[in-house]
């Protein structure tokens, strides 16, 4: 038996039955503030090529001493979190603009995990924030080892290639300028992305996440993975030869976002960011 009650806009009261050593059912309750619940959620990014996805095992933590199945707790928490996000009564600690919080997709899994995923709408709002953002990481980035010369060249070449394609789009009057918003979503509120474009978006988000909050790991691998995804996108996509103008505009938007993120990487690594090949 489990019950989650909203005491006010920032307090959860969680009730569930637990069985003690004498097998007597007792009602146990736990009160969590929004900040405490956020900490207990402990969202972990799931490595996925086409989805920006996080998971939490909080349901397993809350039911350690009870007979309540974690899947039941996860389902009720997912429903409650969805309602609170829509009411702007709660926000996840994710590198997305505040207005994107209510567009997150939250669901539980049969094994008792909570999944938090960026919907296409969330991604569109985040991409818009990337194009309007200032430097996300003003402190210099120090790599444990220097980038290999071939990776430096690859990063600079990818940046210059983005710039040349954007200049071509401007000359052909295609897409939007940096001062104009990109219409990311189609009439069905979906991002019209190819598979390689989805891969690129996920890598852009990984870089963005790292640049906002540098942490231990291998930033050189992140950068190189982004370069590889851009190269695949570039080689498999007809950038401006599309039957729908909306797809051309989205391609231009992805070029802009990639150019900006690569520029931030190169600046933080104290490397020049060439604009011509």
DRENDO-1510 file (C-alpha; in Angstrom, 1 decimal, always signed):
<recs>
REC; n; res; u; v; w
REC; 1; UNK; +0.0; +0.0; +0.0 .
REC; 2; UNK; +1.4; +3.4; -1.0 .
REC; 3; UNK; +0.0; +6.9; -1.0 .
REC; 4; UNK; +1.7; +10.1; -2.0 .
REC; 5; UNK; +0.1; +13.3; -0.8 .
REC; 6; UNK; +0.8; +16.9; -1.7 .
REC; 7; UNK; +0.9; +19.0; +1.6 .
REC; 8; UNK; +1.7; +22.2; -0.3 .
REC; 9; UNK; +3.5; +23.2; -3.5 .
REC; 10; UNK; +6.9; +22.0; -2.2 .
REC; 11; UNK; +6.3; +19.1; +0.2 .
REC; 12; UNK; +5.7; +15.4; -0.5 .
REC; 13; UNK; +4.2; +13.1; +2.2 .
REC; 14; UNK; +4.9; +9.5; +1.3 .
REC; 15; UNK; +3.0; +6.8; +3.1 .
REC; 16; UNK; +3.6; +3.0; +2.7 .
REC; 17; UNK; +3.1; -0.1; +4.7 .
REC; 18; UNK; +6.2; -2.0; +5.9 .
REC; 19; UNK; +6.4; -5.3; +7.7 .
REC; 20; UNK; +8.5; -5.5; +10.8 .
REC; 21; UNK; +10.3; -8.5; +12.2 .
REC; 22; UNK; +7.1; -9.8; +13.7 .
REC; 23; UNK; +5.4; -9.5; +10.3 .
REC; 24; UNK; +3.0; -6.9; +11.6 .
REC; 25; UNK; +2.1; -4.3; +9.0 .
REC; 26; UNK; +2.9; -0.8; +10.1 .
REC; 27; UNK; +2.3; +2.5; +8.4 .
REC; 28; UNK; +5.6; +4.4; +7.8 .
REC; 29; UNK; +5.7; +7.9; +6.4 .
REC; 30; UNK; +8.4; +10.1; +5.1 .
REC; 31; UNK; +8.2; +13.8; +4.4 .
REC; 32; UNK; +10.4; +15.2; +1.6 .
REC; 33; UNK; +10.8; +18.8; +0.5 .
REC; 34; UNK; +11.2; +19.5; -3.2 .
REC; 35; UNK; +15.0; +20.0; -2.7 .
REC; 36; UNK; +15.3; +16.8; -0.7 .
REC; 37; UNK; +13.4; +14.8; -3.3 .
REC; 38; UNK; +15.5; +16.3; -6.1 .
REC; 39; UNK; +18.6; +15.2; -4.3 .
REC; 40; UNK; +17.1; +11.7; -3.7 .
REC; 41; UNK; +16.1; +11.4; -7.3 .
REC; 42; UNK; +19.8; +11.5; -8.3 .
REC; 43; UNK; +19.1; +11.5; -12.0 .
REC; 44; UNK; +21.7; +9.6; -14.1 .
REC; 45; UNK; +22.1; +10.2; -17.9 .
REC; 46; UNK; +21.6; +7.1; -20.0 .
REC; 47; UNK; +23.8; +6.8; -22.9 .
REC; 48; UNK; +21.5; +6.7; -25.9 .
REC; 49; UNK; +22.2; +7.6; -29.6 .
REC; 50; UNK; +18.8; +9.0; -30.4 .
REC; 51; UNK; +17.2; +10.0; -27.0 .
REC; 52; UNK; +18.2; +12.4; -24.3 .
REC; 53; UNK; +17.2; +10.3; -21.3 .
REC; 54; UNK; +17.8; +10.2; -17.6 .
REC; 55; UNK; +16.8; +7.6; -15.0 .
REC; 56; UNK; +16.3; +7.5; -11.2 .
REC; 57; UNK; +16.1; +4.5; -8.8 .
REC; 58; UNK; +14.5; +6.5; -6.0 .
REC; 59; UNK; +11.5; +4.1; -5.9 .
REC; 60; UNK; +13.9; +1.3; -4.9 .
REC; 61; UNK; +15.4; +3.5; -2.2 .
REC; 62; UNK; +12.0; +4.5; -0.7 .
REC; 63; UNK; +10.9; +0.8; -0.6 .
REC; 64; UNK; +14.0; -0.8; +0.9 .
REC; 65; UNK; +12.3; -1.6; +4.2 .
REC; 66; UNK; +8.8; -2.3; +2.8 .
REC; 67; UNK; +7.0; -4.9; +0.8 .
REC; 68; UNK; +5.7; -2.2; -1.6 .
REC; 69; UNK; +6.9; -3.1; -5.2 .
REC; 70; UNK; +9.2; -0.3; -6.5 .
REC; 71; UNK; +7.2; -0.3; -9.7 .
REC; 72; UNK; +4.1; +1.0; -7.9 .
REC; 73; UNK; +6.1; +3.8; -6.1 .
REC; 74; UNK; +7.8; +4.7; -9.4 .
REC; 75; UNK; +4.4; +4.9; -11.2 .
REC; 76; UNK; +2.8; +7.2; -8.6 .
REC; 77; UNK; +5.9; +9.4; -8.3 .
REC; 78; UNK; +6.1; +9.7; -12.1 .
REC; 79; UNK; +2.5; +10.8; -12.3 .
REC; 80; UNK; +2.9; +13.3; -9.4 .
REC; 81; UNK; +6.1; +14.7; -10.9 .
REC; 82; UNK; +4.4; +15.2; -14.2 .
REC; 83; UNK; +1.5; +17.2; -12.6 .
REC; 84; UNK; +4.0; +19.3; -10.6 .
REC; 85; UNK; +6.1; +20.2; -13.6 .
REC; 86; UNK; +3.0; +21.2; -15.5 .
REC; 87; UNK; +2.0; +23.5; -12.6 .
REC; 88; UNK; +5.6; +24.9; -12.4 .
REC; 89; UNK; +5.7; +23.6; -8.8 .
REC; 90; UNK; +8.9; +21.6; -9.3 .
REC; 91; UNK; +11.9; +21.6; -11.6 .
REC; 92; UNK; +14.6; +19.1; -12.3 .
REC; 93; UNK; +18.3; +20.1; -12.2 .
REC; 94; UNK; +18.8; +19.7; -15.9 .
REC; 95; UNK; +20.7; +22.0; -18.4 .
REC; 96; UNK; +17.5; +23.2; -20.1 .
REC; 97; UNK; +15.7; +26.5; -20.1 .
REC; 98; UNK; +12.9; +26.8; -17.4 .
REC; 99; UNK; +10.1; +26.8; -19.9 .
REC; 100; UNK; +11.2; +23.4; -21.1 .
REC; 101; UNK; +10.6; +21.7; -17.7 .
REC; 102; UNK; +6.9; +21.3; -18.3 .
REC; 103; UNK; +7.5; +19.6; -21.7 .
REC; 104; UNK; +9.6; +16.8; -20.2 .
REC; 105; UNK; +8.3; +13.3; -20.7 .
REC; 106; UNK; +8.2; +11.3; -17.4 .
REC; 107; UNK; +7.3; +7.7; -17.0 .
REC; 108; UNK; +8.0; +4.6; -14.9 .
REC; 109; UNK; +9.4; +1.3; -16.0 .
REC; 110; UNK; +8.3; -2.2; -15.1 .
REC; 111; UNK; +11.5; -2.6; -13.0 .
REC; 112; UNK; +10.7; +0.4; -10.9 .
REC; 113; UNK; +12.8; +3.1; -12.5 .
REC; 114; UNK; +11.7; +6.6; -13.3 .
REC; 115; UNK; +12.6; +7.9; -16.7 .
REC; 116; UNK; +12.9; +11.6; -17.5 .
REC; 117; UNK; +13.2; +12.3; -21.3 .
REC; 118; UNK; +13.5; +15.4; -23.3 .
REC; 119; UNK; +10.6; +15.5; -25.7 .
REC; 120; UNK; +11.0; +17.0; -29.2 .
REC; 121; UNK; +9.4; +20.2; -27.7 .
REC; 122; UNK; +11.9; +20.2; -24.9 .
REC; 123; UNK; +14.8; +19.7; -27.4 .
REC; 124; UNK; +13.4; +22.6; -29.6 .
REC; 125; UNK; +13.4; +24.9; -26.6 .
REC; 126; UNK; +16.9; +23.8; -25.5 .
REC; 127; UNK; +18.3; +24.4; -29.1 .
REC; 128; UNK; +16.7; +27.8; -29.1 .
REC; 129; UNK; +18.6; +28.5; -25.8 .
REC; 130; UNK; +21.9; +27.3; -27.3 .
REC; 131; UNK; +21.6; +29.8; -30.1 .
REC; 132; UNK; +20.9; +32.7; -27.8 .
REC; 133; UNK; +23.3; +31.7; -25.0 .
REC; 134; UNK; +26.5; +33.5; -24.0 .
REC; 135; UNK; +29.6; +31.5; -23.2 .
REC; 136; UNK; +28.3; +28.6; -21.0 .
REC; 137; UNK; +31.7; +28.0; -19.3 .
REC; 138; UNK; +33.8; +31.1; -18.8 .
REC; 139; UNK; +36.6; +29.3; -17.0 .
REC; 140; UNK; +39.4; +27.8; -19.1 .
REC; 141; UNK; +39.2; +24.1; -19.6 .
REC; 142; UNK; +42.3; +22.1; -18.8 .
REC; 143; UNK; +42.5; +18.6; -20.4 .
REC; 144; UNK; +44.5; +15.9; -18.6 .
REC; 145; UNK; +46.5; +15.5; -21.8 .
REC; 146; UNK; +46.9; +17.7; -24.8 .
REC; 147; UNK; +44.7; +17.0; -27.8 .
REC; 148; UNK; +46.4; +15.1; -30.5 .
REC; 149; UNK; +47.2; +17.2; -33.6 .
REC; 150; UNK; +44.8; +15.3; -35.8 .
REC; 151; UNK; +41.9; +16.0; -33.3 .
REC; 152; UNK; +42.8; +19.7; -33.2 .
REC; 153; UNK; +42.6; +19.8; -37.0 .
REC; 154; UNK; +39.3; +17.8; -37.0 .
REC; 155; UNK; +37.7; +20.3; -34.5 .
REC; 156; UNK; +38.9; +23.3; -36.4 .
REC; 157; UNK; +37.9; +21.9; -39.7 .
REC; 158; UNK; +34.4; +21.0; -38.5 .
REC; 159; UNK; +34.0; +24.6; -37.1 .
REC; 160; UNK; +35.2; +26.1; -40.4 .
REC; 161; UNK; +32.9; +23.7; -42.4 .
REC; 162; UNK; +29.9; +24.9; -40.3 .
REC; 163; UNK; +30.8; +28.5; -41.0 .
REC; 164; UNK; +31.1; +27.9; -44.8 .
REC; 165; UNK; +27.8; +26.1; -45.0 .
REC; 166; UNK; +26.1; +28.9; -43.0 .
REC; 167; UNK; +27.6; +31.5; -45.4 .
REC; 168; UNK; +26.3; +29.5; -48.3 .
REC; 169; UNK; +22.8; +29.3; -46.8 .
REC; 170; UNK; +22.9; +33.1; -46.2 .
REC; 171; UNK; +24.0; +33.7; -49.8 .
REC; 172; UNK; +21.2; +31.5; -51.1 .
REC; 173; UNK; +18.7; +33.1; -48.7 .
REC; 174; UNK; +18.0; +29.8; -47.0 .
REC; 175; UNK; +17.1; +29.2; -43.4 .
REC; 176; UNK; +17.2; +31.9; -40.8 .
REC; 177; UNK; +19.7; +34.4; -39.5 .
REC; 178; UNK; +21.1; +34.2; -36.0 .
REC; 179; UNK; +18.8; +37.1; -35.1 .
REC; 180; UNK; +15.6; +35.2; -36.1 .
REC; 181; UNK; +14.1; +32.3; -34.2 .
REC; 182; UNK; +14.2; +28.9; -35.8 .
REC; 183; UNK; +10.9; +27.1; -36.3 .
REC; 184; UNK; +12.2; +23.7; -35.0 .
REC; 185; UNK; +8.9; +21.9; -34.9 .
REC; 186; UNK; +6.7; +20.9; -37.7 .
REC; 187; UNK; +2.9; +21.1; -37.7 .
REC; 188; UNK; +2.7; +17.8; -35.8 .
REC; 189; UNK; +5.0; +19.3; -33.1 .
REC; 190; UNK; +7.8; +16.9; -34.0 .
REC; 191; UNK; +11.4; +17.7; -34.8 .
REC; 192; UNK; +11.9; +16.7; -38.5 .
REC; 193; UNK; +15.2; +15.0; -38.0 .
REC; 194; UNK; +17.0; +12.2; -39.8 .
REC; 195; UNK; +18.8; +9.5; -37.8 .
REC; 196; UNK; +22.2; +11.2; -38.2 .
REC; 197; UNK; +20.6; +14.5; -37.1 .
REC; 198; UNK; +19.2; +12.8; -34.0 .
REC; 199; UNK; +22.7; +11.5; -33.2 .
REC; 200; UNK; +24.2; +15.0; -33.6 .
REC; 201; UNK; +21.6; +16.5; -31.3 .
REC; 202; UNK; +22.3; +14.0; -28.6 .
REC; 203; UNK; +26.1; +14.7; -28.9 .
REC; 204; UNK; +25.5; +18.4; -28.8 .
REC; 205; UNK; +23.5; +18.0; -25.6 .
REC; 206; UNK; +26.3; +15.9; -24.0 .
REC; 207; UNK; +28.8; +18.7; -24.8 .
REC; 208; UNK; +26.5; +21.4; -23.6 .
REC; 209; UNK; +25.9; +19.5; -20.4 .
REC; 210; UNK; +29.7; +19.1; -19.8 .
REC; 211; UNK; +30.5; +22.7; -20.7 .
REC; 212; UNK; +27.9; +24.0; -18.2 .
REC; 213; UNK; +29.2; +21.8; -15.4 .
REC; 214; UNK; +32.7; +20.5; -16.2 .
REC; 215; UNK; +33.3; +17.3; -14.3 .
REC; 216; UNK; +35.7; +14.4; -14.3 .
REC; 217; UNK; +35.8; +12.3; -17.4 .
REC; 218; UNK; +37.3; +12.5; -20.9 .
REC; 219; UNK; +36.3; +15.8; -22.4 .
REC; 220; UNK; +38.5; +15.1; -25.4 .
REC; 221; UNK; +36.4; +12.0; -26.1 .
REC; 222; UNK; +33.2; +14.1; -25.9 .
REC; 223; UNK; +34.6; +16.6; -28.3 .
REC; 224; UNK; +35.8; +14.0; -30.8 .
REC; 225; UNK; +32.4; +12.2; -30.6 .
REC; 226; UNK; +30.7; +15.5; -31.4 .
REC; 227; UNK; +33.0; +15.9; -34.4 .
REC; 228; UNK; +32.3; +12.4; -35.7 .
REC; 229; UNK; +28.5; +13.0; -35.4 .
REC; 230; UNK; +28.8; +16.2; -37.3 .
REC; 231; UNK; +30.8; +14.6; -40.0 .
REC; 232; UNK; +28.2; +11.8; -40.3 .
REC; 233; UNK; +25.4; +14.4; -40.4 .
REC; 234; UNK; +27.2; +16.4; -43.0 .
REC; 235; UNK; +28.0; +13.5; -45.3 .
REC; 236; UNK; +24.5; +11.9; -45.2 .
REC; 237; UNK; +22.3; +15.0; -45.3 .
REC; 238; UNK; +21.2; +17.1; -48.3 .
REC; 239; UNK; +21.5; +20.3; -46.3 .
REC; 240; UNK; +19.6; +22.7; -48.6 .
REC; 241; UNK; +18.1; +20.4; -51.2 .
REC; 242; UNK; +14.9; +19.5; -49.3 .
REC; 243; UNK; +11.3; +19.5; -50.6 .
REC; 244; UNK; +10.1; +21.2; -47.4 .
REC; 245; UNK; +11.5; +24.6; -46.4 .
REC; 246; UNK; +11.1; +23.6; -42.7 .
REC; 247; UNK; +13.7; +20.9; -43.0 .
REC; 248; UNK; +16.2; +23.3; -44.6 .
REC; 249; UNK; +15.6; +25.7; -41.7 .
REC; 250; UNK; +16.1; +23.0; -39.1 .
REC; 251; UNK; +19.4; +21.9; -40.9 .
REC; 252; UNK; +20.6; +25.5; -40.7 .
REC; 253; UNK; +19.6; +25.6; -37.0 .
REC; 254; UNK; +21.7; +22.5; -36.3 .
REC; 255; UNK; +24.6; +24.0; -38.2 .
REC; 256; UNK; +24.4; +27.1; -36.1 .
REC; 257; UNK; +24.1; +25.1; -32.9 .
REC; 258; UNK; +27.1; +22.9; -33.9 .
REC; 259; UNK; +29.2; +25.9; -34.8 .
REC; 260; UNK; +28.5; +27.6; -31.5 .
REC; 261; UNK; +29.3; +24.5; -29.4 .
REC; 262; UNK; +32.5; +23.9; -31.4 .
REC; 263; UNK; +33.5; +27.5; -30.9 .
REC; 264; UNK; +33.0; +27.2; -27.2 .
REC; 265; UNK; +35.1; +24.0; -27.1 .
REC; 266; UNK; +38.0; +25.6; -29.1 .
REC; 267; UNK; +37.9; +28.8; -27.1 .
REC; 268; UNK; +38.1; +26.9; -23.8 .
REC; 269; UNK; +41.0; +24.9; -25.1 .
REC; 270; UNK; +42.8; +28.1; -26.2 .
REC; 271; UNK; +42.6; +27.1; -29.8 .
REC; 272; UNK; +41.7; +29.4; -32.7 .
REC; 273; UNK; +38.3; +28.8; -34.3 .
REC; 274; UNK; +38.8; +29.3; -38.1 .
REC; 275; UNK; +35.8; +30.5; -40.1 .
REC; 276; UNK; +37.3; +29.5; -43.5 .
REC; 277; UNK; +38.6; +26.2; -44.8 .
</recs>
